[in-house]
């Protein structure tokens, strides 16, 4: 059932789904078993079982045990992860320390998904509303984007085995887009991802990142992976948007 977390190609392979949530997340409705069956029905070769954590989360051992107990499906590799927000500008990650310490080990998750659920401010996470207030008060969009990219790169280096979840999905929530990310910052992000072996999602649910970003990261050798961000089994491996943008 489980297997090595192999490096991905610069272009996302739609035979994999690297971001699938189960009932261990409070906003998802399908069990790990139902997600496994959906991945098999979709003809996937890889599925990453992922659930949300914060520093106070205690369920991770139970989650890993549930995934380990799933039946083996020939031709389907099951890998694991936890999704946690980037906490602040230093690149701290909102996940239990013992989970972060065990990443990649025989007793830990395979990867930590780094999410921009909130803006990583210098004093902790800012909501979109608070971030917009800082922008209105004089924080430039260029400085805000640089803070986000720098915090993400620091988190990649701190975790060591990461996957960036729905990159730049926060920007539209604060009135910006990935068009506001300079080529220089995209290249800095790419360097961190390549040097740390970090996977980066092309995310179906949030339809990100955009074509300019995908092309630049692909050219830089970033390991792009397909991700449904499924919260229900029927979405596992379903890529109506992503299928049309692969290679663009």
ABEGO torsion letter per residue (X at the ends): XBBBBBBBBABBBAABBABBBBAABAABABBAAAAAAAAAAAGBABBBBBBBBBAABAAAAAAAAAAAABBBBBGBBBBBBBBBBBABAAGBBBBBAAAAAABGBAABBABBBBBBABBBBAAEBBBAAAAAAAAAAGBBAAAAAAAAAAAAAAAAAAAGBBBBBGBGAAAAAAGBBAAABBAAAAAAAAAAAAAAGBBBBBBAAAGOBBAAAAAAAAAAGBBBBBBAGBABAAABGBBAAAAAABGX
